[in-house]
Amino acid sequence: MRFSKICVIGLGYIGLPTATVFAQHGVNVVGVDVNKHAVETINQGKIHIIEPDLEQAVAQTVAQGSLKATMTPEAAEAFLVCVPTPFKGEYEPDLSYIQAACQSIAPVLQKGNLVVLESTSPVETTEQMAKWLAEYRPDLSFPQQKREDSDIRVAHCPERVLPGQVMRELIENDRIIGGLTNKCSQAAANLYRTFVKGECVITNARTAEMSKLTENSFRDVNIAFANELSIICDKLNIDVWELIALANRHPRVNILQPGCGVGGHCIAVDPWFIVHKTPDLAKIIHTARLVNDYKPQWVIGKVNEAIIAASQKTGKGVADIKIACLGLSFKADIDDLRESPALKITAQLADKYPNQVWAVEPNVTALPQKLIDKNIELVALNQALQQADVLVLLVEHKEFKSASITNSNAVVVDTKGIWK
Ligand SMILES: NC(=O)c1ccc[n+]([C@@H]2O[C@H](COP(=O)([O-])OP(=O)(O)OC[C@H]3O[C@@H](n4cnc5c(N)ncnc54)[C@H](O)[C@@H]3O)[C@@H](O)[C@H]2O)c1
């Protein structure tokens, strides 16, 4: 079956590119968002998020009438749920956005429809979504009631695109598709084959949910291993970068690089969905989260030591030491500051050393208000290299890798090992 009309619920970093790519491939797409500004911006052919090549595609599909944004869902053949799945309090997954999305699509659901959950979700959320839909539409049957004879098909299809490469990866990446039944999986695979050139690999919903969480937990655990090594090596006076390079000469060893912590909205979040579900069993996954979350505090401890060393070296009082934090984003060469450990470290240093902290971030033109309020100043790299007493390298941006610090008198805390 070919889908002619779909509804995408949630038009953020995932939903908007997905809606747009469907619209580029001949599907009539209604995008739904509760954010009025987002809806209005999209209907003007513009975008409210940053993603290369997206704006042009939105402009084109809105102009040709294949994409429109609204605040209320319309009847369609398929519904894709792309709303946020953050956690609340002590790492409890917050599924309220998914429940709200179910409430909004329930009135327009019709026999034969497919509902796909794209949001990164704890195991069993797709089943929960089907239960909510059944509760709101008791006149329709769902897979948990009628299995392959259900009126509505329900599946999970997690998203694993890389920000900055979304428009290409959406098309080229393989997709994991987990239906609540085989017919649900087949219907969802048909939908994604509209534009996916990668393989649409079919499994069940729980495995699909777990596969996305596993991918990010794998990264988290391996980064935690590197971060733990960096702390051990510092204590034992061993150069961790040399150590890792040597160990990686083993043909079956591939240790990742340590850093100042783990950020972003996926790797630092998704492992908690596994820990929350199976707290007694997810021991390594839990510990990895704690190790990575501790690393910024450890870096701040190293900066405290560097400030004392700089004070002794220069004869200045501690309150006169200038600290330059190099890099604010959550990884190299991007402008995304969300959940960034580098940003957190910079902010905490400014709390402890008011009016002494400079930030260097070549990928932004202005600091977030939160940092401005702490009197942190955005300065050029040269100024930091020439005038700071302490340099704290937090992110390995290309500008920093190519900079020379041989003429700098600063005491250096290099969390990425680029200036050895
Ligand atoms: N951003 C990524 O790189 C990425 C990658 C893989 C997976 N994911 C996952 O995809 C999901 C969406 O992430 P995102 O980055 O697109 O989030 P986002 O915050 O950029 O976008 C979510 C959008 O949903 C809207 N929304 C919230 N509740 C709604 C409702 N009831 N009805 C309609 N719209 C609603 C919000 O206004 C927002 O525009 C999350 O589960 C996330 O973990 C994100």
The ligand as an SDF file (V2000), in Angstrom:
LIG
                    3D

 44 48  0  0  0  0  0  0  0  0999 V2000
   17.3420   15.5350   18.0270 N   0  0  0  0  0  0  0  0  0  0  0  0
   17.9880   14.4150   17.7780 C   0  0  0  0  0  0  0  0  0  0  0  0
   19.1240   14.4150   17.3060 O   0  0  0  0  0  0  0  0  0  0  0  0
   17.3380   13.0730   18.0490 C   0  0  0  0  0  0  0  0  0  0  0  0
   17.9370   11.9190   17.5090 C   0  0  0  0  0  0  0  0  0  0  0  0
   17.3150   10.6910   17.6890 C   0  0  0  0  0  0  0  0  0  0  0  0
   16.1420   10.6300   18.4380 C   0  0  0  0  0  0  0  0  0  0  0  0
   15.5890   11.7560   18.9760 N   0  0  0  0  0  0  0  0  0  0  0  0
   14.3410   11.6250   19.7310 C   0  0  0  0  0  0  0  0  0  0  0  0
   13.2580   12.1390   18.9580 O   0  0  0  0  0  0  0  0  0  0  0  0
   12.2680   12.6820   19.8210 C   0  0  0  0  0  0  0  0  0  0  0  0
   12.0130   14.1320   19.4300 C   0  0  0  0  0  0  0  0  0  0  0  0
   13.2290   14.8380   19.6100 O   0  0  0  0  0  0  0  0  0  0  0  0
   13.4900   16.2710   18.9670 P   0  0  0  0  0  0  0  0  0  0  0  0
   14.9500   16.5270   19.1080 O   0  0  0  0  0  0  0  0  0  0  0  0
   12.8370   16.3630   17.6290 O   0  0  0  0  0  0  0  0  0  0  0  0
   12.6790   17.1860   20.0000 O   0  0  0  0  0  0  0  0  0  0  0  0
   12.2950   18.7240   19.8150 P   0  0  0  0  0  0  0  0  0  0  0  0
   12.1290   19.2720   21.1640 O   0  0  0  0  0  0  0  0  0  0  0  0
   13.2240   19.3750   18.8510 O   0  0  0  0  0  0  0  0  0  0  0  0
   10.8560   18.6530   19.0700 O   0  0  0  0  0  0  0  0  0  0  0  0
    9.7210   18.1460   19.6500 C   0  0  0  0  0  0  0  0  0  0  0  0
    8.5320   18.9770   19.1660 C   0  0  0  0  0  0  0  0  0  0  0  0
    7.3320   18.3630   19.6540 O   0  0  0  0  0  0  0  0  0  0  0  0
    6.4270   19.4080   19.9950 C   0  0  0  0  0  0  0  0  0  0  0  0
    5.3980   18.8550   20.8760 N   0  0  0  0  0  0  0  0  0  0  0  0
    5.4700   18.5790   22.2000 C   0  0  0  0  0  0  0  0  0  0  0  0
    4.3100   18.0230   22.5960 N   0  0  0  0  0  0  0  0  0  0  0  0
    3.4910   17.9620   21.5260 C   0  0  0  0  0  0  0  0  0  0  0  0
    2.1680   17.4920   21.3190 C   0  0  0  0  0  0  0  0  0  0  0  0
    1.4520   16.9560   22.3030 N   0  0  0  0  0  0  0  0  0  0  0  0
    1.6440   17.5870   20.0730 N   0  0  0  0  0  0  0  0  0  0  0  0
    2.3560   18.1500   19.0600 C   0  0  0  0  0  0  0  0  0  0  0  0
    3.6150   18.5890   19.2030 N   0  0  0  0  0  0  0  0  0  0  0  0
    4.1710   18.4990   20.4160 C   0  0  0  0  0  0  0  0  0  0  0  0
    7.3050   20.4730   20.6000 C   0  0  0  0  0  0  0  0  0  0  0  0
    6.6710   21.7420   20.5760 O   0  0  0  0  0  0  0  0  0  0  0  0
    8.5360   20.4160   19.6930 C   0  0  0  0  0  0  0  0  0  0  0  0
    8.4320   21.3030   18.5940 O   0  0  0  0  0  0  0  0  0  0  0  0
   12.8010   12.5140   21.2410 C   0  0  0  0  0  0  0  0  0  0  0  0
   12.3080   11.3170   21.7680 O   0  0  0  0  0  0  0  0  0  0  0  0
   14.2970   12.4040   21.0330 C   0  0  0  0  0  0  0  0  0  0  0  0
   14.9230   11.6890   22.0710 O   0  0  0  0  0  0  0  0  0  0  0  0
   16.1550   12.9800   18.7720 C   0  0  0  0  0  0  0  0  0  0  0  0
  1  2  1  0
  2  3  2  0
  2  4  1  0
  4  5  1  0
  4 44  2  0
  5  6  2  0
  6  7  1  0
  7  8  2  0
  8  9  1  0
  8 44  1  0
  9 10  1  0
  9 42  1  0
 10 11  1  0
 11 12  1  0
 11 40  1  0
 12 13  1  0
 13 14  1  0
 14 15  2  0
 14 16  1  0
 14 17  1  0
 17 18  1  0
 18 19  2  0
 18 20  1  0
 18 21  1  0
 21 22  1  0
 22 23  1  0
 23 24  1  0
 23 38  1  0
 24 25  1  0
 25 26  1  0
 25 36  1  0
 26 27  1  0
 26 35  1  0
 27 28  2  0
 28 29  1  0
 29 30  1  0
 29 35  2  0
 30 31  1  0
 30 32  2  0
 32 33  1  0
 33 34  2  0
 34 35  1  0
 36 37  1  0
 36 38  1  0
 38 39  1  0
 40 41  1  0
 40 42  1  0
 42 43  1  0
M  CHG  2   8   1  16  -1
M  END
$$$$
